[in-house]
Amino acid sequence: MTPLVAPLTEFTQKRPNQAKLTKEIDVASLQPRERIQAPKGAPSTTRQRAPRPAQIPALPTPPPALLPEPPKIEVTNRELPRVDLPPAQSSRHRRSRRWRSPS
C-alpha cells in the first residue's frame, strides 16, 4: 500500500473560481480578436541611423561534374553454374518437426 504524502510546495492556484457558472456560451466571445499593434515611434534625432549590411551576391552554381564512362564488361560464358543440392523435404515433414514438443 502506498502512503499518502503532503505536497512539497504550496498550490499554485491563488484562489478557487467562485464565479457563477453559466449554461450559455456567447459566440462573440469565442471569436478571435484583432491584434493590437503599437504605433511606430518617431526616428531618433540624436543618433545616426545604423549602416545597412552590404548585399552579399549569390554564389554562381558550378557546372555539374562530368562522370567518366563506366567500364565495359564482356560476357563470354552464358551458362548457369550447376549446383547440386540435396532434394527438398516435403512440407508435411517439416511442419511436423517444427511443432514437436521438446520432451
MDTraj code that builds the backbone (N, CA, C; nanometers):
import mdtraj as md
import numpy as np

residues = "MET THR PRO LEU VAL ALA PRO LEU THR GLU PHE THR GLN LYS ARG PRO ASN GLN ALA LYS LEU THR LYS GLU ILE ASP VAL ALA SER LEU GLN PRO ARG GLU ARG ILE GLN ALA PRO LYS GLY ALA PRO SER THR THR ARG GLN ARG ALA PRO ARG PRO ALA GLN ILE PRO ALA LEU PRO THR PRO PRO PRO ALA LEU LEU PRO GLU PRO PRO LYS ILE GLU VAL THR ASN ARG GLU LEU PRO ARG VAL ASP LEU PRO PRO ALA GLN SER SER ARG HIS ARG ARG SER ARG ARG TRP ARG SER PRO SER".split()
xyz = np.array([
    [0.0852, -0.1168, 0.0000],
    [0.0000, 0.0000, 0.0000],
    [0.0900, 0.1232, 0.0000],
    [0.0524, 0.2251, -0.0759],
    [0.1303, 0.3480, -0.0847],
    [0.0758, 0.4502, 0.0150],
    [0.1607, 0.5037, 0.1033],
    [0.1107, 0.6032, 0.1997],
    [0.0898, 0.7384, 0.1306],
    [-0.0061, 0.8149, 0.1833],
    [-0.0303, 0.9485, 0.1311],
    [0.0756, 1.0434, 0.1834],
    [0.1220, 1.1346, 0.0973],
    [0.2274, 1.2281, 0.1347],
    [0.1779, 1.3685, 0.1059],
    [0.2082, 1.4608, 0.1946],
    [0.1692, 1.6007, 0.1735],
    [0.2504, 1.6575, 0.0577],
    [0.1930, 1.7519, -0.0224],
    [0.2682, 1.8102, -0.1335],
    [0.3905, 1.8866, -0.0842],
    [0.4968, 1.8883, -0.1659],
    [0.6209, 1.9533, -0.1265],
    [0.6097, 2.1055, -0.1266],
    [0.5305, 2.1589, -0.2180],
    [0.5142, 2.3036, -0.2260],
    [0.3670, 2.3382, -0.2136],
    [0.3396, 2.4650, -0.1965],
    [0.2010, 2.5081, -0.1894],
    [0.1408, 2.5067, -0.3289],
    [0.0102, 2.5025, -0.3347],
    [-0.0576, 2.5019, -0.4623],
    [-0.0345, 2.6339, -0.5345],
    [-0.0356, 2.6281, -0.6664],
    [-0.0092, 2.7494, -0.7442],
    [-0.1351, 2.8285, -0.7736],
    [-0.2521, 2.7707, -0.7564],
    [-0.3752, 2.8447, -0.7808],
    [-0.3971, 2.9397, -0.6640],
    [-0.4183, 3.0669, -0.6949],
    [-0.4313, 3.1680, -0.5899],
    [-0.5587, 3.1472, -0.5091],
    [-0.6719, 3.1411, -0.5781],
    [-0.7989, 3.1206, -0.5089],
    [-0.8915, 3.0431, -0.6009],
    [-0.9836, 2.9697, -0.5452],
    [-1.0724, 2.8909, -0.6299],
    [-1.1689, 2.9804, -0.7076],
    [-1.2160, 2.9306, -0.8216],
    [-1.3110, 3.0039, -0.9034],
    [-1.4471, 2.9967, -0.8360],
    [-1.4980, 3.1106, -0.7908],
    [-1.6267, 3.1128, -0.7227],
    [-1.7310, 3.1881, -0.8033],
    [-1.7005, 3.2192, -0.9292],
    [-1.7973, 3.2880, -1.0132],
    [-1.9109, 3.1927, -1.0465],
    [-2.0273, 3.2501, -1.0732],
    [-2.1432, 3.1690, -1.1054],
    [-2.1252, 3.1071, -1.2443],
    [-2.1514, 2.9776, -1.2569],
    [-2.1380, 2.9088, -1.3838],
    [-2.2582, 2.9385, -1.4702],
    [-2.2319, 2.9614, -1.5993],
    [-2.3408, 2.9879, -1.6916],
    [-2.3647, 2.8667, -1.7794],
    [-2.4889, 2.8522, -1.8258],
    [-2.5240, 2.7399, -1.9119],
    [-2.5209, 2.7797, -2.0580],
    [-2.4960, 2.9067, -2.0886],
    [-2.4945, 2.9547, -2.2258],
    [-2.3552, 3.0035, -2.2621],
    [-2.3247, 2.9920, -2.3910],
    [-2.1961, 3.0396, -2.4414],
    [-2.2240, 3.1495, -2.5414],
    [-2.1541, 3.2599, -2.5268],
    [-2.1677, 3.3714, -2.6197],
    [-2.0686, 3.3497, -2.7336],
    [-2.1189, 3.3353, -2.8567],
    [-2.0328, 3.3060, -2.9714],
    [-1.9385, 3.4231, -2.9980],
    [-1.9808, 3.5447, -2.9723],
    [-1.8959, 3.6609, -2.9970],
    [-1.7715, 3.6580, -2.9085],
    [-1.7808, 3.6025, -2.7889],
    [-1.6637, 3.5972, -2.7012],
    [-1.5648, 3.4911, -2.7462],
    [-1.6101, 3.3939, -2.8270],
    [-1.5209, 3.2890, -2.8746],
    [-1.4470, 3.3277, -3.0022],
    [-1.4893, 3.4351, -3.0698],
    [-1.4254, 3.4772, -3.1937],
    [-1.2878, 3.5360, -3.1635],
    [-1.1894, 3.5133, -3.2531],
    [-1.0559, 3.5716, -3.2303],
    [-1.0617, 3.7238, -3.2398],
    [-0.9855, 3.7878, -3.1545],
    [-0.9817, 3.9339, -3.1509],
    [-0.8734, 3.9854, -3.2442],
    [-0.8886, 4.1101, -3.2852],
    [-0.7857, 4.1726, -3.3677],
    [-0.6613, 4.1963, -3.2826],
    [-0.5465, 4.1854, -3.3476],
    [-0.4223, 4.2102, -3.2755],
    [-0.4032, 4.3590, -3.2545],
    [-0.3571, 4.3916, -3.1387],
    [-0.3294, 4.5312, -3.1083],
    [-0.1835, 4.5570, -3.1414],
    [-0.1595, 4.6593, -3.2255],
    [-0.0230, 4.6926, -3.2623],
    [0.0085, 4.8328, -3.2122],
    [0.1212, 4.8440, -3.1475],
    [0.1644, 4.9752, -3.1001],
    [0.2147, 5.0550, -3.2199],
    [0.1854, 5.1845, -3.2242],
    [0.2347, 5.2644, -3.3365],
    [0.3863, 5.2768, -3.3307],
    [0.4467, 5.2914, -3.4490],
    [0.5917, 5.3055, -3.4541],
    [0.6306, 5.4405, -3.3962],
    [0.7383, 5.4399, -3.3242],
    [0.7860, 5.5650, -3.2654],
    [0.8562, 5.6515, -3.3692],
    [0.8760, 5.7752, -3.3331],
    [0.9450, 5.8671, -3.4241],
    [1.0914, 5.8280, -3.4317],
    [1.1587, 5.8504, -3.5467],
    [1.3005, 5.8162, -3.5565],
    [1.3829, 5.9039, -3.4622],
    [1.4937, 5.8472, -3.4183],
    [1.5811, 5.9191, -3.3245],
    [1.6455, 6.0385, -3.3924],
    [1.6519, 6.1470, -3.3192],
    [1.7168, 6.2676, -3.3724],
    [1.8560, 6.2852, -3.3144],
    [1.8927, 6.2065, -3.2145],
    [2.0233, 6.2234, -3.1505],
    [2.1278, 6.1257, -3.2026],
    [2.0870, 6.0178, -3.2674],
    [2.1824, 5.9191, -3.3189],
    [2.1664, 5.9054, -3.4690],
    [2.2759, 5.8667, -3.5323],
    [2.2683, 5.8393, -3.6753],
    [2.2083, 5.7019, -3.6968],
    [2.1534, 5.6837, -3.8144],
    [2.0971, 5.5536, -3.8489],
    [2.2107, 5.4526, -3.8655],
    [2.1889, 5.3312, -3.8206],
    [2.2905, 5.2266, -3.8320],
    [2.3124, 5.1936, -3.9793],
    [2.4384, 5.1669, -4.0179],
    [2.4632, 5.1345, -4.1588],
    [2.3996, 4.9990, -4.1933],
    [2.3487, 4.9916, -4.3140],
    [2.2874, 4.8672, -4.3599],
    [2.3980, 4.7694, -4.4001],
    [2.3773, 4.6413, -4.3746],
    [2.4795, 4.5442, -4.4154],
    [2.4879, 4.5375, -4.5678],
    [2.6075, 4.5096, -4.6168],
    [2.6301, 4.5027, -4.7607],
    [2.5549, 4.3835, -4.8189],
    [2.5087, 4.3987, -4.9403],
    [2.4408, 4.2894, -5.0082],
    [2.5439, 4.1833, -5.0481],
    [2.5203, 4.0609, -5.0097],
    [2.6113, 3.9513, -5.0436],
    [2.5615, 3.8902, -5.1738],
    [2.6439, 3.8921, -5.2778],
    [2.5968, 3.8349, -5.4046],
    [2.5847, 3.6830, -5.3929],
    [2.4902, 3.6307, -5.4670],
    [2.4691, 3.4862, -5.4663],
    [2.5857, 3.4183, -5.5375],
    [2.6302, 3.3063, -5.4845],
    [2.7400, 3.2320, -5.5453],
    [2.6925, 3.1677, -5.6745],
    [2.7731, 3.1741, -5.7797],
    [2.7313, 3.1074, -5.9033],
    [2.7349, 2.9560, -5.8837],
    [2.6380, 2.8886, -5.9415],
    [2.6339, 2.7432, -5.9273],
    [2.7368, 2.6808, -6.0208],
    [2.8195, 2.5915, -5.9693],
    [2.9208, 2.5293, -6.0546],
    [2.8526, 2.4341, -6.1533],
    [2.9133, 2.4159, -6.2714],
    [2.8541, 2.3216, -6.3677],
    [2.8633, 2.1798, -6.3122],
    [2.7685, 2.0939, -6.3475],
    [2.7727, 1.9574, -6.2944],
    [2.8990, 1.8851, -6.3415],
    [2.9552, 1.8080, -6.2519],
    [3.0781, 1.7360, -6.2834],
    [3.0473, 1.6236, -6.3832],
    [3.1318, 1.6111, -6.4827],
    [3.1142, 1.5056, -6.5818],
    [3.1668, 1.3748, -6.5253],
    [3.0862, 1.2706, -6.5360],
    [3.1260, 1.1407, -6.4843],
    [3.1997, 1.0631, -6.5930],
    [3.3005, 0.9864, -6.5542],
    [3.3696, 0.9054, -6.6549],
    [3.2780, 0.7943, -6.7047],
    [3.3059, 0.7470, -6.8235],
    [3.2254, 0.6409, -6.8823],
    [3.2508, 0.5114, -6.8053],
    [3.1458, 0.4347, -6.7765],
    [3.1652, 0.3113, -6.6998],
    [3.2431, 0.2097, -6.7828],
    [3.3147, 0.1197, -6.7158],
    [3.3916, 0.0194, -6.7897],
    [3.2988, -0.0805, -6.8591],
    [3.3447, -0.1293, -6.9715],
    [3.2651, -0.2259, -7.0466],
    [3.3044, -0.3666, -7.0035],
    [3.2041, -0.4495, -6.9849],
    [3.2267, -0.5869, -6.9405],
    [3.1826, -0.6801, -7.0521],
    [3.2708, -0.7690, -7.0881],
    [3.2388, -0.8665, -7.1911],
    [3.1927, -0.9951, -7.1248],
    [3.0828, -1.0483, -7.1730],
    [3.0287, -1.1714, -7.1180],
    [3.0657, -1.2831, -7.2145],
    [3.1432, -1.3810, -7.1648],
    [3.1851, -1.4912, -7.2506],
    [3.1081, -1.6183, -7.2193],
    [3.0762, -1.6435, -7.0939],
    [3.0097, -1.7670, -7.0542],
    [2.8657, -1.7344, -7.0163],
    [2.7695, -1.7849, -7.0930],
    [2.6296, -1.7558, -7.0640],
    [2.5606, -1.8741, -6.9955],
    [2.6322, -1.9798, -6.9652],
    [2.5729, -2.0948, -6.8966],
    [2.5597, -2.0651, -6.7480],
    [2.4525, -2.1160, -6.6889],
    [2.4340, -2.1014, -6.5453],
    [2.5186, -2.2069, -6.4746],
    [2.5743, -2.1753, -6.3621],
    [2.6548, -2.2759, -6.2905],
    [2.5652, -2.3880, -6.2392],
    [2.6180, -2.5082, -6.2387],
    [2.5432, -2.6232, -6.1899],
    [2.5640, -2.6326, -6.0400],
    [2.4539, -2.6422, -5.9716],
    [2.4592, -2.6537, -5.8254],
    [2.3859, -2.7821, -5.7883],
    [2.4565, -2.8737, -5.7250],
    [2.3952, -2.9989, -5.6835],
    [2.3508, -2.9852, -5.5386],
    [2.2206, -2.9712, -5.5207],
    [2.1635, -2.9571, -5.3871],
    [2.0922, -3.0851, -5.3492],
    [2.0840, -3.1148, -5.2198],
    [2.0076, -3.2335, -5.1790],
    [1.8596, -3.2102, -5.2071],
    [1.7845, -3.3166, -5.2290],
    [1.6411, -3.2995, -5.2582],
    [1.5704, -3.2345, -5.1394],
    [1.4703, -3.1530, -5.1691],
    [1.3957, -3.0818, -5.0649],
    [1.3046, -3.1778, -4.9929],
    [1.2859, -3.1530, -4.8624],
    [1.1954, -3.2365, -4.7841],
    [1.0535, -3.1898, -4.8105],
    [0.9584, -3.2781, -4.7928],
    [0.8190, -3.2398, -4.8150],
    [0.7769, -3.1427, -4.7056],
    [0.6817, -3.0572, -4.7364],
    [0.6373, -2.9580, -4.6392],
    [0.5692, -3.0242, -4.5207],
    [0.5058, -3.1401, -4.5420],
    [0.4393, -3.2087, -4.4307],
    [0.5423, -3.2561, -4.3292],
    [0.6569, -3.3024, -4.3759],
    [0.7621, -3.3496, -4.2862],
    [0.8186, -3.2322, -4.2051],
    [0.8430, -3.1201, -4.2694],
    [0.8993, -3.0042, -4.1982],
    [0.8016, -2.9521, -4.0942],
    [0.6737, -2.9506, -4.1265],
    [0.5760, -2.8967, -4.0341],
    [0.5685, -2.9821, -3.9090],
    [0.5777, -3.1123, -3.9238],
    [0.5675, -3.1995, -3.8069],
    [0.6892, -3.1824, -3.7164],
    [0.8061, -3.1561, -3.7737],
    [0.9246, -3.1364, -3.6904],
    [0.9188, -3.0024, -3.6183],
    [0.8575, -2.9032, -3.6791],
    [0.8554, -2.7714, -3.6185],
    [0.7724, -2.7702, -3.4912],
    [0.6612, -2.8441, -3.4886],
    [0.5692, -2.8365, -3.3746],
    [0.5921, -2.9470, -3.2722],
    [0.6980, -3.0190, -3.2852],
    [0.7250, -3.1265, -3.1903],
    [0.7662, -3.0667, -3.0570],
    [0.7119, -3.1167, -2.9492],
    [0.7463, -3.0638, -2.8162],
    [0.8830, -3.1171, -2.7740],
    [0.9626, -3.0369, -2.7032],
    [1.0981, -3.0796, -2.6640],
    [1.0962, -3.1624, -2.5362],
    [1.0428, -3.2834, -2.5425],
    [1.0341, -3.3671, -2.4212],
    [1.1453, -3.4642, -2.4106],
])
top = md.Topology()
chain = top.add_chain()
for i, resn in enumerate(residues, 1):
    res = top.add_residue(resn, chain, resSeq=i)
    for name in ("N", "CA", "C"):
        top.add_atom(name, md.element.get_by_symbol(name[0]), res)
traj = md.Trajectory(xyz[None], top)
